[in-house]
Amino acid sequence: MAKKKSKEISLDDLEEELVESEDLEEEEDEIEEIEEFRLDEISDEEEVSEVFEEEFEEIEEEAPKEEIIDERIYIIPLAKARRGPRNKWAKKGVRYLREFMERHFKPESLIISQEVNEAIWARGIQKPPRKIKIRATKNIDGLVVCYLAE
């Protein structure tokens, strides 16, 4: 068996490590301390709103309001999707919906909402609805979003 070599540590090295650890502790002390408060003191809505006022202002600024140019309601026939293999009907229904919206709205980009997709796929791939009622909105940028109407 080989002997493990023990590493000799000099006093200078120990002093340097001690100084470095003190520097780290000082940096930890520089962390901003949170003021203590009781829930009884800020139970009123006014005081709570004052505490979080800055956060609410930031949230309001971040949400840009989109200007809707056009909004229409369509009843889209999906019966044509029933031509062909039964295991592709719902998939074809989504495709026919997309083609219908492109034909009538001429969008730069089209988004079909989750609700609409789930409504088409609700009964599975083999039994999509024969028609679906859609509310479509178009904004300034040419983005068309399809929502479920009702």
C-alpha positions as CSV (number, residue, x, y, z in Angstrom):
1,M,0.0,0.0,0.0
2,A,1.1,3.5,-0.8
3,K,1.2,6.0,1.9
4,K,-1.1,9.0,1.5
5,K,0.9,12.2,1.4
6,S,-0.2,14.7,3.9
7,K,-0.3,18.2,2.8
8,E,1.5,20.7,4.9
9,I,-0.4,23.8,5.6
10,S,1.6,26.9,6.4
11,L,0.4,29.6,8.8
12,D,0.4,32.2,6.0
13,D,-2.1,30.1,4.0
14,L,-4.4,29.8,7.1
15,E,-4.3,33.5,7.6
16,E,-5.2,34.2,4.0
17,E,-8.2,31.8,4.1
18,L,-9.4,33.4,7.4
19,V,-9.2,36.9,5.8
20,E,-11.2,35.7,2.7
21,S,-13.9,34.1,4.9
22,E,-14.3,37.4,6.8
23,D,-14.7,39.3,3.5
24,L,-17.5,36.9,2.5
25,E,-19.2,37.4,5.8
26,E,-19.1,41.2,5.3
27,E,-20.6,40.8,1.9
28,E,-23.5,38.8,3.4
29,D,-24.1,41.6,5.9
30,E,-24.5,44.1,3.1
31,I,-27.7,42.3,2.0
32,E,-30.7,44.6,2.4
33,E,-32.7,43.8,5.5
34,I,-36.5,43.7,5.3
35,E,-38.4,45.7,7.8
36,E,-40.5,43.7,10.3
37,F,-44.2,44.3,10.3
38,R,-47.3,42.8,11.8
39,L,-50.4,41.8,9.8
40,D,-52.5,43.8,12.2
41,E,-50.8,47.0,11.1
42,I,-51.4,46.5,7.4
43,S,-54.8,44.8,7.4
44,D,-56.6,47.8,5.8
45,E,-56.8,47.7,2.0
46,E,-55.4,51.2,1.7
47,E,-52.2,50.3,3.5
48,V,-51.8,47.1,1.5
49,S,-52.2,49.0,-1.7
50,E,-49.6,51.5,-0.6
51,V,-47.1,48.7,0.0
52,F,-47.6,47.1,-3.4
53,E,-48.4,50.3,-5.3
54,E,-45.1,50.2,-7.3
55,E,-45.7,46.6,-8.4
56,F,-49.2,47.4,-9.7
57,E,-47.9,50.3,-11.7
58,E,-45.3,48.1,-13.4
59,I,-47.8,45.5,-14.3
60,E,-50.2,48.1,-15.8
61,E,-47.4,49.6,-18.0
62,E,-46.3,46.2,-19.3
63,A,-49.7,45.2,-20.8
64,P,-50.1,47.0,-24.1
65,K,-53.7,47.3,-25.3
66,E,-54.2,46.0,-28.8
67,E,-56.5,47.9,-31.0
68,I,-59.1,45.6,-32.6
69,I,-59.9,46.7,-36.2
70,D,-62.5,44.1,-37.0
71,E,-64.5,41.5,-35.1
72,R,-66.8,39.0,-36.8
73,I,-68.8,35.9,-35.9
74,Y,-68.9,33.0,-38.2
75,I,-70.6,29.6,-38.2
76,I,-68.0,27.4,-39.9
77,P,-69.1,24.2,-41.6
78,L,-66.8,21.3,-40.8
79,A,-68.9,18.6,-42.6
80,K,-66.3,18.5,-45.5
81,A,-63.8,17.2,-43.0
82,R,-65.8,14.0,-42.9
83,R,-64.6,13.0,-46.3
84,G,-61.8,10.6,-46.3
85,P,-60.4,8.3,-43.5
86,R,-62.4,8.5,-40.3
87,N,-59.2,8.7,-38.2
88,K,-58.3,12.1,-39.7
89,W,-61.6,13.9,-39.3
90,A,-60.7,16.2,-36.4
91,K,-57.3,17.0,-37.9
92,K,-59.0,17.9,-41.2
93,G,-61.6,20.0,-39.3
94,V,-58.8,22.2,-37.9
95,R,-57.3,22.5,-41.4
96,Y,-60.7,23.6,-42.9
97,L,-61.2,26.1,-40.1
98,R,-57.7,27.6,-40.9
99,E,-58.5,27.7,-44.6
100,F,-61.9,29.3,-44.0
101,M,-60.4,32.1,-41.8
102,E,-57.6,32.8,-44.4
103,R,-60.2,33.0,-47.1
104,H,-62.5,35.4,-45.2
105,F,-60.1,37.5,-43.1
106,K,-56.9,37.4,-45.2
107,P,-54.6,37.6,-42.1
108,E,-50.9,38.1,-41.9
109,S,-50.9,35.5,-39.1
110,L,-53.6,33.4,-37.6
111,I,-54.0,32.1,-34.1
112,I,-56.6,29.5,-33.2
113,S,-57.4,29.6,-29.5
114,Q,-57.1,26.6,-27.2
115,E,-60.9,26.7,-26.6
116,V,-61.6,26.3,-30.3
117,N,-59.1,23.5,-30.7
118,E,-60.5,21.6,-27.7
119,A,-64.1,22.1,-29.0
120,I,-63.1,20.4,-32.3
121,W,-61.2,17.6,-30.6
122,A,-63.7,17.2,-27.6
123,R,-65.2,13.9,-28.9
124,G,-62.0,12.6,-30.3
125,I,-60.4,12.4,-33.7
126,Q,-63.3,10.4,-35.3
127,K,-66.2,12.6,-34.3
128,P,-65.6,16.3,-34.7
129,P,-68.6,18.7,-34.7
130,R,-70.3,19.3,-38.1
131,K,-70.2,23.1,-37.5
132,I,-68.6,25.4,-35.0
133,K,-69.4,29.0,-34.1
134,I,-66.3,31.3,-34.0
135,R,-65.7,34.9,-32.9
136,A,-62.7,36.2,-34.9
137,T,-60.8,39.5,-34.1
138,K,-58.3,41.3,-36.3
139,N,-55.8,43.9,-34.9
140,I,-53.7,46.6,-36.5
141,D,-50.8,44.2,-37.2
142,G,-53.0,41.8,-39.2
143,L,-53.0,39.2,-36.5
144,V,-56.3,37.3,-36.4
145,V,-57.3,35.4,-33.3
146,C,-60.2,32.9,-33.3
147,Y,-62.2,32.5,-30.1
148,L,-65.2,30.2,-29.4
149,A,-68.5,32.2,-29.6
150,E,-71.5,31.5,-27.4
